[in-house]
Structure formats: structure tokens, C-alpha cells
Amino acid sequence: MSTPTAIDPSRCPLCGQPNRCAMEVQRETGVAQPPCWCTGVTFDATLLARVPAEAQQRACICQVCATAARNV
Ligand SMILES: [Zn+2]
């Protein structure tokens, strides 16, 4: 049961771009970050449903995808 593509928690599982999640930035740089923007938005259930099962709870959706979904 090997996964062909490793999940990169620093990249958006929907578009593959860096999600710049504050929690990941903090882990990378060791510098404390302000609360991530993602803590202040509500992710639509249909948007979350598009995230591959193996990436759920592991990789953050980027701000672009999250806001795009809200503007539909
Ligand atoms: Zn994205």
C-alpha cells in the first residue's frame, strides 16, 4: 500500500502551490508566526471533499483555493 506521491504538508493538495501555512513556516524557520489565516476562515465542505483522502489533515489548502471557493 505505497502512495505514489508523498504528501508535502507545505503545498496545497488542490493546486500544488505552496500554501504558506503559518504553522509550516514556523516549523521551517523556527520563527514564531502570527495565527495562520486559515484559522480565521471557514473551509467549505465541498472544498474539503476535493482534497485527496491521503492529504486530509496533513496538507493545508492554500489561501488562493480557499478564497476562490468562497467567491463561487
Ligand atoms: Zn491551492
PDB file of the backbone (N, CA, C, O) and the ligand in Angstrom, with CONECT records:
HET     ZN  A 101       1
ATOM      1  N   MET A   1       0.838  -1.199   0.000  1.00  0.00           N
ATOM      2  CA  MET A   1       0.000   0.000   0.000  1.00  0.00           C
ATOM      3  C   MET A   1       0.880   1.259   0.000  1.00  0.00           C
ATOM      4  O   MET A   1       0.798   2.084   0.910  1.00  0.00           O
ATOM      5  N   SER A   2       1.710   1.390  -1.019  1.00  0.00           N
ATOM      6  CA  SER A   2       2.556   2.568  -1.078  1.00  0.00           C
ATOM      7  C   SER A   2       1.847   3.681  -1.836  1.00  0.00           C
ATOM      8  O   SER A   2       1.119   3.431  -2.797  1.00  0.00           O
ATOM      9  N   THR A   3       2.063   4.885  -1.400  1.00  0.00           N
ATOM     10  CA  THR A   3       1.481   6.021  -2.089  1.00  0.00           C
ATOM     11  C   THR A   3       2.476   6.558  -3.108  1.00  0.00           C
ATOM     12  O   THR A   3       3.612   6.868  -2.749  1.00  0.00           O
ATOM     13  N   PRO A   4       2.076   6.675  -4.363  1.00  0.00           N
ATOM     14  CA  PRO A   4       2.982   7.133  -5.423  1.00  0.00           C
ATOM     15  C   PRO A   4       3.482   8.550  -5.185  1.00  0.00           C
ATOM     16  O   PRO A   4       4.637   8.857  -5.481  1.00  0.00           O
ATOM     17  N   THR A   5       2.633   9.408  -4.659  1.00  0.00           N
ATOM     18  CA  THR A   5       3.043  10.789  -4.411  1.00  0.00           C
ATOM     19  C   THR A   5       3.029  11.053  -2.913  1.00  0.00           C
ATOM     20  O   THR A   5       1.993  10.943  -2.258  1.00  0.00           O
ATOM     21  N   ALA A   6       4.186  11.400  -2.386  1.00  0.00           N
ATOM     22  CA  ALA A   6       4.271  11.733  -0.976  1.00  0.00           C
ATOM     23  C   ALA A   6       3.528  13.040  -0.708  1.00  0.00           C
ATOM     24  O   ALA A   6       3.551  13.966  -1.518  1.00  0.00           O
ATOM     25  N   ILE A   7       2.883  13.089   0.426  1.00  0.00           N
ATOM     26  CA  ILE A   7       2.160  14.305   0.777  1.00  0.00           C
ATOM     27  C   ILE A   7       3.141  15.335   1.329  1.00  0.00           C
ATOM     28  O   ILE A   7       3.845  15.083   2.307  1.00  0.00           O
ATOM     29  N   ASP A   8       3.172  16.492   0.685  1.00  0.00           N
ATOM     30  CA  ASP A   8       4.001  17.586   1.168  1.00  0.00           C
ATOM     31  C   ASP A   8       3.109  18.554   1.941  1.00  0.00           C
ATOM     32  O   ASP A   8       2.272  19.231   1.343  1.00  0.00           O
ATOM     33  N   PRO A   9       3.272  18.626   3.237  1.00  0.00           N
ATOM     34  CA  PRO A   9       2.373  19.465   4.049  1.00  0.00           C
ATOM     35  C   PRO A   9       2.516  20.954   3.789  1.00  0.00           C
ATOM     36  O   PRO A   9       1.698  21.750   4.250  1.00  0.00           O
ATOM     37  N   SER A  10       3.569  21.338   3.039  1.00  0.00           N
ATOM     38  CA  SER A  10       3.754  22.760   2.758  1.00  0.00           C
ATOM     39  C   SER A  10       3.110  23.167   1.433  1.00  0.00           C
ATOM     40  O   SER A  10       3.157  24.331   1.036  1.00  0.00           O
ATOM     41  N   ARG A  11       2.506  22.184   0.755  1.00  0.00           N
ATOM     42  CA  ARG A  11       1.880  22.502  -0.531  1.00  0.00           C
ATOM     43  C   ARG A  11       0.390  22.211  -0.507  1.00  0.00           C
ATOM     44  O   ARG A  11      -0.083  21.288   0.156  1.00  0.00           O
ATOM     45  N   CYS A  12      -0.333  23.038  -1.259  1.00  0.00           N
ATOM     46  CA  CYS A  12      -1.779  22.882  -1.360  1.00  0.00           C
ATOM     47  C   CYS A  12      -2.100  21.573  -2.082  1.00  0.00           C
ATOM     48  O   CYS A  12      -1.574  21.328  -3.168  1.00  0.00           O
ATOM     49  N   PRO A  13      -2.953  20.730  -1.501  1.00  0.00           N
ATOM     50  CA  PRO A  13      -3.285  19.458  -2.148  1.00  0.00           C
ATOM     51  C   PRO A  13      -4.171  19.629  -3.376  1.00  0.00           C
ATOM     52  O   PRO A  13      -4.359  18.683  -4.140  1.00  0.00           O
ATOM     53  N   LEU A  14      -4.717  20.827  -3.573  1.00  0.00           N
ATOM     54  CA  LEU A  14      -5.610  21.061  -4.704  1.00  0.00           C
ATOM     55  C   LEU A  14      -4.875  21.616  -5.918  1.00  0.00           C
ATOM     56  O   LEU A  14      -5.118  21.168  -7.039  1.00  0.00           O
ATOM     57  N   CYS A  15      -3.973  22.591  -5.715  1.00  0.00           N
ATOM     58  CA  CYS A  15      -3.303  23.216  -6.852  1.00  0.00           C
ATOM     59  C   CYS A  15      -1.796  22.965  -6.857  1.00  0.00           C
ATOM     60  O   CYS A  15      -1.126  23.250  -7.850  1.00  0.00           O
ATOM     61  N   GLY A  16      -1.258  22.435  -5.764  1.00  0.00           N
ATOM     62  CA  GLY A  16       0.161  22.103  -5.728  1.00  0.00           C
ATOM     63  C   GLY A  16       1.083  23.277  -5.450  1.00  0.00           C
ATOM     64  O   GLY A  16       2.305  23.126  -5.439  1.00  0.00           O
ATOM     65  N   GLN A  17       0.503  24.439  -5.228  1.00  0.00           N
ATOM     66  CA  GLN A  17       1.322  25.611  -4.916  1.00  0.00           C
ATOM     67  C   GLN A  17       1.620  25.641  -3.416  1.00  0.00           C
ATOM     68  O   GLN A  17       0.879  25.063  -2.621  1.00  0.00           O
ATOM     69  N   PRO A  18       2.706  26.314  -3.033  1.00  0.00           N
ATOM     70  CA  PRO A  18       2.994  26.454  -1.600  1.00  0.00           C
ATOM     71  C   PRO A  18       1.820  27.100  -0.887  1.00  0.00           C
ATOM     72  O   PRO A  18       1.317  28.134  -1.327  1.00  0.00           O
ATOM     73  N   ASN A  19       1.382  26.503   0.202  1.00  0.00           N
ATOM     74  CA  ASN A  19       0.215  27.057   0.881  1.00  0.00           C
ATOM     75  C   ASN A  19       0.581  28.125   1.903  1.00  0.00           C
ATOM     76  O   ASN A  19      -0.286  28.839   2.405  1.00  0.00           O
ATOM     77  N   ARG A  20       1.878  28.228   2.207  1.00  0.00           N
ATOM     78  CA  ARG A  20       2.358  29.254   3.129  1.00  0.00           C
ATOM     79  C   ARG A  20       1.618  29.226   4.451  1.00  0.00           C
ATOM     80  O   ARG A  20       1.393  30.266   5.071  1.00  0.00           O
ATOM     81  N   CYS A  21       1.246  28.048   4.874  1.00  0.00           N
ATOM     82  CA  CYS A  21       0.576  27.935   6.171  1.00  0.00           C
ATOM     83  C   CYS A  21       1.532  28.413   7.261  1.00  0.00           C
ATOM     84  O   CYS A  21       2.695  28.010   7.297  1.00  0.00           O
ATOM     85  N   ALA A  22       1.036  29.269   8.142  1.00  0.00           N
ATOM     86  CA  ALA A  22       1.891  29.847   9.181  1.00  0.00           C
ATOM     87  C   ALA A  22       2.526  28.765  10.044  1.00  0.00           C
ATOM     88  O   ALA A  22       3.664  28.901  10.492  1.00  0.00           O
ATOM     89  N   MET A  23       1.794  27.714  10.266  1.00  0.00           N
ATOM     90  CA  MET A  23       2.322  26.642  11.104  1.00  0.00           C
ATOM     91  C   MET A  23       3.502  25.946  10.435  1.00  0.00           C
ATOM     92  O   MET A  23       4.438  25.512  11.106  1.00  0.00           O
ATOM     93  N   GLU A  24       3.449  25.844   9.103  1.00  0.00           N
ATOM     94  CA  GLU A  24       4.557  25.236   8.363  1.00  0.00           C
ATOM     95  C   GLU A  24       5.734  26.193   8.291  1.00  0.00           C
ATOM     96  O   GLU A  24       6.886  25.774   8.405  1.00  0.00           O
ATOM     97  N   VAL A  25       5.450  27.481   8.101  1.00  0.00           N
ATOM     98  CA  VAL A  25       6.520  28.488   8.052  1.00  0.00           C
ATOM     99  C   VAL A  25       7.266  28.494   9.377  1.00  0.00           C
ATOM    100  O   VAL A  25       8.493  28.579   9.418  1.00  0.00           O
ATOM    101  N   GLN A  26       6.514  28.404  10.436  1.00  0.00           N
ATOM    102  CA  GLN A  26       7.132  28.413  11.766  1.00  0.00           C
ATOM    103  C   GLN A  26       8.019  27.194  11.949  1.00  0.00           C
ATOM    104  O   GLN A  26       9.093  27.280  12.543  1.00  0.00           O
ATOM    105  N   ARG A  27       7.569  26.070  11.441  1.00  0.00           N
ATOM    106  CA  ARG A  27       8.350  24.853  11.575  1.00  0.00           C
ATOM    107  C   ARG A  27       9.623  24.929  10.728  1.00  0.00           C
ATOM    108  O   ARG A  27      10.676  24.427  11.122  1.00  0.00           O
ATOM    109  N   GLU A  28       9.506  25.568   9.554  1.00  0.00           N
ATOM    110  CA  GLU A  28      10.653  25.696   8.653  1.00  0.00           C
ATOM    111  C   GLU A  28      11.695  26.664   9.187  1.00  0.00           C
ATOM    112  O   GLU A  28      12.892  26.378   9.185  1.00  0.00           O
ATOM    113  N   THR A  29      11.217  27.816   9.645  1.00  0.00           N
ATOM    114  CA  THR A  29      12.131  28.898  10.006  1.00  0.00           C
ATOM    115  C   THR A  29      12.465  28.921  11.483  1.00  0.00           C
ATOM    116  O   THR A  29      13.482  29.489  11.883  1.00  0.00           O
ATOM    117  N   GLY A  30      11.609  28.302  12.307  1.00  0.00           N
ATOM    118  CA  GLY A  30      11.827  28.351  13.739  1.00  0.00           C
ATOM    119  C   GLY A  30      11.434  29.686  14.341  1.00  0.00           C
ATOM    120  O   GLY A  30      11.662  29.945  15.522  1.00  0.00           O
ATOM    121  N   VAL A  31      10.825  30.549  13.490  1.00  0.00           N
ATOM    122  CA  VAL A  31      10.393  31.856  13.966  1.00  0.00           C
ATOM    123  C   VAL A  31       8.890  31.806  14.217  1.00  0.00           C
ATOM    124  O   VAL A  31       8.120  31.339  13.378  1.00  0.00           O
ATOM    125  N   ALA A  32       8.489  32.294  15.383  1.00  0.00           N
ATOM    126  CA  ALA A  32       7.072  32.294  15.721  1.00  0.00           C
ATOM    127  C   ALA A  32       6.286  33.138  14.730  1.00  0.00           C
ATOM    128  O   ALA A  32       6.683  34.255  14.398  1.00  0.00           O
ATOM    129  N   GLN A  33       5.160  32.590  14.258  1.00  0.00           N
ATOM    130  CA  GLN A  33       4.332  33.290  13.286  1.00  0.00           C
ATOM    131  C   GLN A  33       3.007  33.681  13.921  1.00  0.00           C
ATOM    132  O   GLN A  33       2.551  33.048  14.873  1.00  0.00           O
ATOM    133  N   PRO A  34       2.393  34.736  13.380  1.00  0.00           N
ATOM    134  CA  PRO A  34       1.043  35.064  13.846  1.00  0.00           C
ATOM    135  C   PRO A  34       0.091  33.940  13.458  1.00  0.00           C
ATOM    136  O   PRO A  34       0.412  33.124  12.595  1.00  0.00           O
ATOM    137  N   PRO A  35      -1.075  33.895  14.091  1.00  0.00           N
ATOM    138  CA  PRO A  35      -2.027  32.835  13.748  1.00  0.00           C
ATOM    139  C   PRO A  35      -2.269  32.778  12.242  1.00  0.00           C
ATOM    140  O   PRO A  35      -2.450  33.814  11.602  1.00  0.00           O
ATOM    141  N   CYS A  36      -2.272  31.587  11.683  1.00  0.00           N
ATOM    142  CA  CYS A  36      -2.439  31.419  10.247  1.00  0.00           C
ATOM    143  C   CYS A  36      -3.797  31.939   9.799  1.00  0.00           C
ATOM    144  O   CYS A  36      -4.793  31.839  10.516  1.00  0.00           O
ATOM    145  N   TRP A  37      -3.806  32.496   8.594  1.00  0.00           N
ATOM    146  CA  TRP A  37      -5.069  32.992   8.026  1.00  0.00           C
ATOM    147  C   TRP A  37      -6.132  31.901   8.009  1.00  0.00           C
ATOM    148  O   TRP A  37      -7.330  32.175   8.087  1.00  0.00           O
ATOM    149  N   CYS A  38      -5.666  30.654   7.905  1.00  0.00           N
ATOM    150  CA  CYS A  38      -6.621  29.542   7.763  1.00  0.00           C
ATOM    151  C   CYS A  38      -7.426  29.316   9.035  1.00  0.00           C
ATOM    152  O   CYS A  38      -8.459  28.646   9.010  1.00  0.00           O
ATOM    153  N   THR A  39      -6.950  29.878  10.155  1.00  0.00           N
ATOM    154  CA  THR A  39      -7.722  29.713  11.385  1.00  0.00           C
ATOM    155  C   THR A  39      -8.908  30.668  11.412  1.00  0.00           C
ATOM    156  O   THR A  39      -9.808  30.523  12.239  1.00  0.00           O
ATOM    157  N   GLY A  40      -8.909  31.652  10.500  1.00  0.00           N
ATOM    158  CA  GLY A  40      -9.959  32.652  10.507  1.00  0.00           C
ATOM    159  C   GLY A  40     -10.988  32.472   9.417  1.00  0.00           C
ATOM    160  O   GLY A  40     -11.914  33.273   9.302  1.00  0.00           O
ATOM    161  N   VAL A  41     -10.841  31.423   8.607  1.00  0.00           N
ATOM    162  CA  VAL A  41     -11.801  31.199   7.535  1.00  0.00           C
ATOM    163  C   VAL A  41     -12.492  29.858   7.733  1.00  0.00           C
ATOM    164  O   VAL A  41     -11.981  28.955   8.396  1.00  0.00           O
ATOM    165  N   THR A  42     -13.660  29.765   7.138  1.00  0.00           N
ATOM    166  CA  THR A  42     -14.385  28.502   7.190  1.00  0.00           C
ATOM    167  C   THR A  42     -14.214  27.794   5.852  1.00  0.00           C
ATOM    168  O   THR A  42     -14.574  28.328   4.802  1.00  0.00           O
ATOM    169  N   PHE A  43     -13.663  26.595   5.902  1.00  0.00           N
ATOM    170  CA  PHE A  43     -13.474  25.837   4.669  1.00  0.00           C
ATOM    171  C   PHE A  43     -14.777  25.135   4.308  1.00  0.00           C
ATOM    172  O   PHE A  43     -15.374  24.425   5.117  1.00  0.00           O
ATOM    173  N   ASP A  44     -15.192  25.356   3.079  1.00  0.00           N
ATOM    174  CA  ASP A  44     -16.429  24.752   2.614  1.00  0.00           C
ATOM    175  C   ASP A  44     -16.302  23.236   2.571  1.00  0.00           C
ATOM    176  O   ASP A  44     -15.250  22.707   2.212  1.00  0.00           O
ATOM    177  N   ALA A  45     -17.357  22.549   2.930  1.00  0.00           N
ATOM    178  CA  ALA A  45     -17.316  21.090   2.972  1.00  0.00           C
ATOM    179  C   ALA A  45     -17.033  20.500   1.599  1.00  0.00           C
ATOM    180  O   ALA A  45     -16.353  19.481   1.479  1.00  0.00           O
ATOM    181  N   THR A  46     -17.562  21.151   0.560  1.00  0.00           N
ATOM    182  CA  THR A  46     -17.333  20.638  -0.789  1.00  0.00           C
ATOM    183  C   THR A  46     -15.881  20.846  -1.203  1.00  0.00           C
ATOM    184  O   THR A  46     -15.326  20.067  -1.978  1.00  0.00           O
ATOM    185  N   LEU A  47     -15.264  21.925  -0.666  1.00  0.00           N
ATOM    186  CA  LEU A  47     -13.854  22.174  -0.959  1.00  0.00           C
ATOM    187  C   LEU A  47     -12.996  21.106  -0.282  1.00  0.00           C
ATOM    188  O   LEU A  47     -12.084  20.549  -0.892  1.00  0.00           O
ATOM    189  N   LEU A  48     -13.297  20.833   0.967  1.00  0.00           N
ATOM    190  CA  LEU A  48     -12.545  19.820   1.703  1.00  0.00           C
ATOM    191  C   LEU A  48     -12.707  18.442   1.066  1.00  0.00           C
ATOM    192  O   LEU A  48     -11.803  17.608   1.120  1.00  0.00           O
ATOM    193  N   ALA A  49     -13.866  18.220   0.468  1.00  0.00           N
ATOM    194  CA  ALA A  49     -14.136  16.925  -0.148  1.00  0.00           C
ATOM    195  C   ALA A  49     -13.268  16.690  -1.377  1.00  0.00           C
ATOM    196  O   ALA A  49     -13.073  15.553  -1.805  1.00  0.00           O
ATOM    197  N   ARG A  50     -12.738  17.807  -1.951  1.00  0.00           N
ATOM    198  CA  ARG A  50     -11.878  17.688  -3.134  1.00  0.00           C
ATOM    199  C   ARG A  50     -10.444  17.330  -2.761  1.00  0.00           C
ATOM    200  O   ARG A  50      -9.645  16.974  -3.627  1.00  0.00           O
ATOM    201  N   VAL A  51     -10.121  17.422  -1.488  1.00  0.00           N
ATOM    202  CA  VAL A  51      -8.769  17.082  -1.055  1.00  0.00           C
ATOM    203  C   VAL A  51      -8.636  15.560  -1.015  1.00  0.00           C
ATOM    204  O   VAL A  51      -9.465  14.883  -0.406  1.00  0.00           O
ATOM    205  N   PRO A  52      -7.608  15.022  -1.653  1.00  0.00           N
ATOM    206  CA  PRO A  52      -7.407  13.567  -1.609  1.00  0.00           C
ATOM    207  C   PRO A  52      -7.377  13.056  -0.177  1.00  0.00           C
ATOM    208  O   PRO A  52      -6.848  13.713   0.720  1.00  0.00           O
ATOM    209  N   ALA A  53      -7.947  11.884   0.023  1.00  0.00           N
ATOM    210  CA  ALA A  53      -8.073  11.346   1.375  1.00  0.00           C
ATOM    211  C   ALA A  53      -6.733  11.293   2.090  1.00  0.00           C
ATOM    212  O   ALA A  53      -6.649  11.567   3.288  1.00  0.00           O
ATOM    213  N   GLU A  54      -5.679  10.938   1.348  1.00  0.00           N
ATOM    214  CA  GLU A  54      -4.375  10.807   1.985  1.00  0.00           C
ATOM    215  C   GLU A  54      -3.791  12.150   2.406  1.00  0.00           C
ATOM    216  O   GLU A  54      -2.876  12.206   3.228  1.00  0.00           O
ATOM    217  N   ALA A  55      -4.326  13.237   1.835  1.00  0.00           N
ATOM    218  CA  ALA A  55      -3.803  14.555   2.168  1.00  0.00           C
ATOM    219  C   ALA A  55      -4.622  15.252   3.250  1.00  0.00           C
ATOM    220  O   ALA A  55      -4.182  16.249   3.821  1.00  0.00           O
ATOM    221  N   GLN A  56      -5.797  14.734   3.524  1.00  0.00           N
ATOM    222  CA  GLN A  56      -6.636  15.374   4.532  1.00  0.00           C
ATOM    223  C   GLN A  56      -5.988  15.285   5.894  1.00  0.00           C
ATOM    224  O   GLN A  56      -5.415  14.261   6.265  1.00  0.00           O
ATOM    225  N   GLN A  57      -6.089  16.370   6.630  1.00  0.00           N
ATOM    226  CA  GLN A  57      -5.490  16.502   7.956  1.00  0.00           C
ATOM    227  C   GLN A  57      -3.968  16.565   7.890  1.00  0.00           C
ATOM    228  O   GLN A  57      -3.312  16.568   8.932  1.00  0.00           O
ATOM    229  N   ARG A  58      -3.390  16.614   6.692  1.00  0.00           N
ATOM    230  CA  ARG A  58      -1.934  16.652   6.579  1.00  0.00           C
ATOM    231  C   ARG A  58      -1.452  17.886   5.848  1.00  0.00           C
ATOM    232  O   ARG A  58      -0.534  18.567   6.305  1.00  0.00           O
ATOM    233  N   ALA A  59      -2.076  18.181   4.701  1.00  0.00           N
ATOM    234  CA  ALA A  59      -1.654  19.337   3.924  1.00  0.00           C
ATOM    235  C   ALA A  59      -2.747  20.396   3.940  1.00  0.00           C
ATOM    236  O   ALA A  59      -3.932  20.085   3.813  1.00  0.00           O
ATOM    237  N   CYS A  60      -2.338  21.638   4.096  1.00  0.00           N
ATOM    238  CA  CYS A  60      -3.296  22.739   4.144  1.00  0.00           C
ATOM    239  C   CYS A  60      -3.689  23.165   2.735  1.00  0.00           C
ATOM    240  O   CYS A  60      -2.869  23.151   1.817  1.00  0.00           O
ATOM    241  N   ILE A  61      -4.947  23.541   2.579  1.00  0.00           N
ATOM    242  CA  ILE A  61      -5.387  24.175   1.342  1.00  0.00           C
ATOM    243  C   ILE A  61      -4.840  25.601   1.348  1.00  0.00           C
ATOM    244  O   ILE A  61      -4.840  26.264   2.386  1.00  0.00           O
ATOM    245  N   CYS A  62      -4.373  26.075   0.187  1.00  0.00           N
ATOM    246  CA  CYS A  62      -3.785  27.408   0.130  1.00  0.00           C
ATOM    247  C   CYS A  62      -4.877  28.476   0.144  1.00  0.00           C
ATOM    248  O   CYS A  62      -6.058  28.200  -0.069  1.00  0.00           O
ATOM    249  N   GLN A  63      -4.434  29.700   0.401  1.00  0.00           N
ATOM    250  CA  GLN A  63      -5.384  30.796   0.522  1.00  0.00           C
ATOM    251  C   GLN A  63      -6.105  31.058  -0.788  1.00  0.00           C
ATOM    252  O   GLN A  63      -7.277  31.433  -0.796  1.00  0.00           O
ATOM    253  N   VAL A  64      -5.394  30.856  -1.907  1.00  0.00           N
ATOM    254  CA  VAL A  64      -5.988  31.094  -3.219  1.00  0.00           C
ATOM    255  C   VAL A  64      -7.189  30.170  -3.432  1.00  0.00           C
ATOM    256  O   VAL A  64      -8.270  30.619  -3.814  1.00  0.00           O
ATOM    257  N   CYS A  65      -6.987  28.890  -3.184  1.00  0.00           N
ATOM    258  CA  CYS A  65      -8.063  27.933  -3.388  1.00  0.00           C
ATOM    259  C   CYS A  65      -9.207  28.178  -2.406  1.00  0.00           C
ATOM    260  O   CYS A  65     -10.379  28.071  -2.768  1.00  0.00           O
ATOM    261  N   ALA A  66      -8.863  28.501  -1.181  1.00  0.00           N
ATOM    262  CA  ALA A  66      -9.902  28.712  -0.172  1.00  0.00           C
ATOM    263  C   ALA A  66     -10.768  29.915  -0.516  1.00  0.00           C
ATOM    264  O   ALA A  66     -11.991  29.859  -0.387  1.00  0.00           O
ATOM    265  N   THR A  67     -10.142  31.002  -0.953  1.00  0.00           N
ATOM    266  CA  THR A  67     -10.909  32.198  -1.270  1.00  0.00           C
ATOM    267  C   THR A  67     -11.641  32.057  -2.591  1.00  0.00           C
ATOM    268  O   THR A  67     -12.730  32.605  -2.757  1.00  0.00           O
ATOM    269  N   ALA A  68     -11.055  31.325  -3.537  1.00  0.00           N
ATOM    270  CA  ALA A  68     -11.720  31.106  -4.811  1.00  0.00           C
ATOM    271  C   ALA A  68     -13.028  30.356  -4.607  1.00  0.00           C
ATOM    272  O   ALA A  68     -14.036  30.651  -5.250  1.00  0.00           O
ATOM    273  N   ALA A  69     -12.996  29.387  -3.707  1.00  0.00           N
ATOM    274  CA  ALA A  69     -14.190  28.605  -3.450  1.00  0.00           C
ATOM    275  C   ALA A  69     -15.292  29.464  -2.822  1.00  0.00           C
ATOM    276  O   ALA A  69     -16.481  29.229  -3.040  1.00  0.00           O
ATOM    277  N   ARG A  70     -14.872  30.460  -2.042  1.00  0.00           N
ATOM    278  CA  ARG A  70     -15.847  31.314  -1.370  1.00  0.00           C
ATOM    279  C   ARG A  70     -16.486  32.304  -2.335  1.00  0.00           C
ATOM    280  O   ARG A  70     -17.567  32.829  -2.068  1.00  0.00           O
ATOM    281  N   ASN A  71     -15.826  32.554  -3.440  1.00  0.00           N
ATOM    282  CA  ASN A  71     -16.329  33.553  -4.383  1.00  0.00           C
ATOM    283  C   ASN A  71     -17.219  32.944  -5.456  1.00  0.00           C
ATOM    284  O   ASN A  71     -17.753  33.669  -6.295  1.00  0.00           O
ATOM    285  N   VAL A  72     -17.385  31.657  -5.446  1.00  0.00           N
ATOM    286  CA  VAL A  72     -18.230  30.999  -6.435  1.00  0.00           C
ATOM    287  C   VAL A  72     -19.684  31.345  -6.143  1.00  0.00           C
ATOM    288  O   VAL A  72     -20.581  30.896  -6.857  1.00  0.00           O
TER     289      VAL A  72
HETATM  290 ZN    ZN A 101      -4.359  25.857  -3.680  1.00  0.00          ZN2+
END
